[in-house]
Amino acid sequence: MKKETAILILILLAAACGPTRLQTIEKRQMAATLALSRGELAEERKVIASARRDTITVTGENGEQLLLMKAVKDEESGEMVAHDVINAAVITARFRNVAERHGRIDLRFEVIVPQEMMDTRWQLRFYPDMFILEDSVRLEPVIITGSDFRKAQLRGYELYDKYLRSIVTDTTAFIDWRNLNIWIARNMPELYRYRNDSSYVDVDQFHSYFGATEADAIREYTWWHRRHYHERRWYQRGEKFRELVKAPIEKEGIRLDTVLRDIDGNFVYQYTQSIKTRPRLRKVDILLSGDIYQQDQRLYTMPRSEPLTFYISSLSTLVDGTERYMTRVLERRAAANTACYVDFREGKWDIDPDLGHNREELGRIRGNILELLRNQTFDVDSILISAYASPEGTVRSNSILSTHRAKAVADEFSSFVVHYRDSVRRNSFTVTVDAQGRERTGHEEVANIGFRARGKGENWDMLSLLVDMDSTLSSAQKRSYMHHLETADDDAREDALRKEDYYPHLRQELYPRLRTVRFDFFLHRKGMVKDTVHTTELDTLYMKGVELLREREYEQALAYLKDYKDFNTAIAYLSLDYNASAMAILKNLPGTAPVNYMMALLYARNGDDQKAVQHYLDACREEHSYVFRGNLDPELYVLIQRYGLNRDDETEL
């Protein structure tokens, strides 16, 4: 018996002296690993192995017919032989080609945690870091919680909840009601009689009658030490939470928080991260780090994993950046116009700057004229001023009146131009060089402008427009006005309108707006002799679309490019998965290598292997770089693997 006991003790001592799980992890520098998504790889292998037909026929470089089949290389003979299913080996590569679609990329990978690293007392926290261009971004962590660890977490929450329930927050609970009632009965009998009275008493009236003595009594009969004790406990609740809940349960900003009880094999989490593409993005690296915690104590920090690299395939790299030019026809002569609302007194044509908004309107027109005088592209030939009158009065008198008004405005601005020209001549000079290289000085000249005045009479067209837009006039009144417009004689029409109830509104509100002055500016291009000149200019709108295409802003790029219907437009459509629109454009373009490559992508998306392979091989024959480009686009990669395309080219490298 003693011998058996001794043996048992030795066994227990040996077990006690053996390495613990944590020591084993530290010694072996264990860590979780990153791997390509096996589910995605399996799906890809199914696609590669499947085909609508076992063989396809394509045309070779010299026009010969070639037979392609689903094939694999025989390990002994080295020859390609037909095979119904391609059984891919286990993927151990640390990189993968992924395609950008609709301006986004989906990165799929696995977080694999060895069974030896998991313990019911521990929580494992894994932090995927994404390195993209010059930036690094920490993705949402993955948390694996042991069942005993979670029990301890929940126990901490229970203790904290018990602590909160023990805090008294009702201040009336700290009042010594027995002694307070005795004091009120002795000193404030009027107040004491309300103790059993349920009738409503206004608070303001109550306090105005009894004063503040009852508040003093309450303060006197409050157990302040108890109240301060509970208040202190309330203010310390944050500190108490940290003391009792050593490892809070994370609810926000995590990808996964799962509780593991019985561990059976490695733990695998399928992680998917979607990112928006950006210019110059060629690859993305994912690395994994992590920690092991027991409550609030960090037991072990895992070494960072090897990077998992995703190479980004984007159709924007196929953009044709050739500058596009357009022919522009320049006319020697040009015209511009504006309206000026100059107020005139009824029956008058002299300009009063202080009447209405005349000062602002006249200043605005002076500014327009100055801009034209200083313009480096155009010279002003003449300015036509047309003045209008409102309908009150006779047609003849209004015609004369509008002519006088047009002449008054023309004289006003003609004097302004003369004054400006004299001012420039006095205060500026220019230096020029003649044919012999001698410098000559002179004053800067401002061209003289011819002003032409024209009276346009009564402005009935503008009045009809104002009546139609007027919100004060009723529909019946507007119909009445339209009926009077049928009267051919303008004076008779005005007389008829005077009898309508809405005429005062026309006279007071609308007529003043009819006394407008229209300015028509007649210009010509400086130094231009011919009436028209054809120039070639860079198409800036098209190039803006190309720039947006390179920056992978496909929706915006398409807004600029859709009317051109060229190769770059097709790229924009294809990137947005508008395949029919892209096909309609590409079919009408010459069969260059880039066009054939794009056609191969489209046919591959449509499931037409034969046409897709034919266009891809044509592209590769014309431009050898497409041999390797095809491996970047998943649609073509599937075909390359399925039919063993370009293997000779890859071997040569």
WOPE-V127503 format. One record per residue. N is the residue number from 1. SS is DSSP state (h for helix, s for strand, l for the rest). Layout:
N|SS  N|SS
This chain:
1|l  2|h  3|h  4|h  5|h  6|h  7|h  8|h  9|h  10|h  11|h  12|h  13|h  14|h  15|h  16|h  17|h  18|l  19|l  20|l  21|h  22|h  23|h  24|h  25|h  26|h  27|h  28|h  29|l  30|l  31|l  32|l  33|s  34|s  35|s  36|s  37|l  38|h  39|h  40|h  41|h  42|h  43|h  44|h  45|h  46|h  47|h  48|h  49|h  50|l  51|l  52|l  53|l  54|l  55|s  56|s  57|s  58|s  59|s  60|l  61|l  62|l  63|l  64|l  65|s  66|s  67|s  68|s  69|s  70|l  71|s  72|s  73|s  74|l  75|l  76|l  77|l  78|l  79|l  80|s  81|s  82|s  83|l  84|l  85|l  86|l  87|l  88|l  89|l  90|l  91|l  92|l  93|l  94|l  95|s  96|s  97|s  98|s  99|s  100|l  101|s  102|l  103|l  104|s  105|s  106|s  107|s  108|s  109|s  110|s  111|s  112|s  113|s  114|l  115|h  116|h  117|h  118|l  119|l  120|l  121|l  122|l  123|s  124|s  125|s  126|s  127|s  128|s  129|s  130|s  131|s  132|s  133|l  134|l  135|s  136|s  137|s  138|s  139|l  140|l  141|s  142|s  143|s  144|s  145|s  146|s  147|h  148|h  149|h  150|h  151|h  152|h  153|h  154|h  155|h  156|h  157|h  158|h  159|h  160|h  161|h  162|h  163|h  164|h  165|h  166|l  167|l  168|l  169|l  170|l  171|h  172|h  173|h  174|h  175|s  176|l  177|h  178|h  179|h  180|h  181|h  182|h  183|h  184|h  185|h  186|h  187|h  188|l  189|h  190|h  191|h  192|h  193|h  194|h  195|h  196|h  197|l  198|l  199|l  200|l  201|l  202|l  203|h  204|h  205|h  206|h  207|h  208|h  209|h  210|h  211|l  212|l  213|h  214|h  215|h  216|h  217|h  218|h  219|h  220|h  221|l  222|s  223|l  224|h  225|h  226|h  227|h  228|h  229|h  230|h  231|h  232|h  233|h  234|h  235|h  236|l  237|h  238|h  239|h  240|h  241|h  242|h  243|h  244|h  245|l  246|l  247|l  248|l  249|l  250|l  251|l  252|l  253|l  254|s  255|s  256|s  257|s  258|s  259|s  260|s  261|l  262|l  263|l  264|l  265|l  266|l  267|s  268|s  269|s  270|s  271|s  272|s  273|s  274|s  275|s  276|s  277|l  278|l  279|l  280|l  281|l  282|l  283|s  284|s  285|s  286|s  287|s  288|s  289|s  290|s  291|s  292|s  293|s  294|s  295|l  296|l  297|s  298|s  299|s  300|s  301|s  302|s  303|l  304|l  305|l  306|l  307|l  308|s  309|s  310|s  311|s  312|s  313|s  314|l  315|h  316|h  317|h  318|h  319|l  320|l  321|l  322|l  323|l  324|l  325|s  326|s  327|s  328|s  329|s  330|s  331|s  332|l  333|s  334|s  335|s  336|s  337|s  338|s  339|s  340|s  341|l  342|l  343|l  344|l  345|l  346|l  347|l  348|l  349|l  350|l  351|l  352|l  353|l  354|l  355|l  356|l  357|l  358|h  359|h  360|h  361|h  362|h  363|h  364|h  365|h  366|h  367|h  368|h  369|h  370|h  371|h  372|h  373|h  374|l  375|l  376|l  377|l  378|s  379|s  380|s  381|s  382|s  383|s  384|s  385|s  386|s  387|s  388|s  389|s  390|l  391|l  392|l  393|l  394|l  395|h  396|h  397|h  398|h  399|h  400|h  401|h  402|h  403|h  404|h  405|h  406|h  407|h  408|h  409|h  410|h  411|h  412|h  413|h  414|h  415|h  416|h  417|h  418|h  419|h  420|h  421|h  422|h  423|h  424|h  425|h  426|h  427|h  428|l  429|l  430|s  431|s  432|s  433|s  434|l  435|l  436|l  437|l  438|l  439|s  440|s  441|s  442|s  443|l  444|l  445|l  446|l  447|l  448|l  449|l  450|s  451|s  452|s  453|s  454|s  455|s  456|s  457|s  458|s  459|l  460|h  461|h  462|h  463|h  464|h  465|h  466|h  467|h  468|h  469|h  470|l  471|l  472|l  473|l  474|l  475|h  476|h  477|h  478|h  479|h  480|h  481|h  482|h  483|h  484|h  485|l  486|l  487|l  488|l  489|l  490|h  491|h  492|h  493|h  494|h  495|h  496|h  497|h  498|h  499|l  500|l  501|l  502|l  503|h  504|h  505|h  506|h  507|h  508|h  509|h  510|h  511|h  512|h  513|h  514|h  515|l  516|l  517|s  518|s  519|s  520|s  521|s  522|s  523|s  524|s  525|s  526|l  527|l  528|l  529|l  530|l  531|l  532|s  533|s  534|s  535|s  536|s  537|s  538|s  539|l  540|h  541|h  542|h  543|h  544|h  545|h  546|h  547|h  548|h  549|h  550|h  551|l  552|l  553|l  554|h  555|h  556|h  557|h  558|h  559|h  560|h  561|h  562|l  563|l  564|l  565|l  566|l  567|h  568|h  569|h  570|h  571|h  572|h  573|h  574|h  575|h  576|l  577|l  578|l  579|h  580|h  581|h  582|h  583|h  584|h  585|h  586|h  587|l  588|l  589|l  590|l  591|l  592|l  593|h  594|h  595|h  596|h  597|h  598|h  599|h  600|h  601|h  602|h  603|h  604|h  605|h  606|l  607|l  608|l  609|h  610|h  611|h  612|h  613|h  614|h  615|h  616|h  617|h  618|h  619|h  620|h  621|h  622|h  623|l  624|l  625|l  626|h  627|h  628|h  629|h  630|l  631|l  632|l  633|l  634|h  635|h  636|h  637|h  638|h  639|h  640|h  641|h  642|h  643|h  644|l  645|l  646|l  647|h  648|h  649|h  650|h  651|h  652|h  653|l
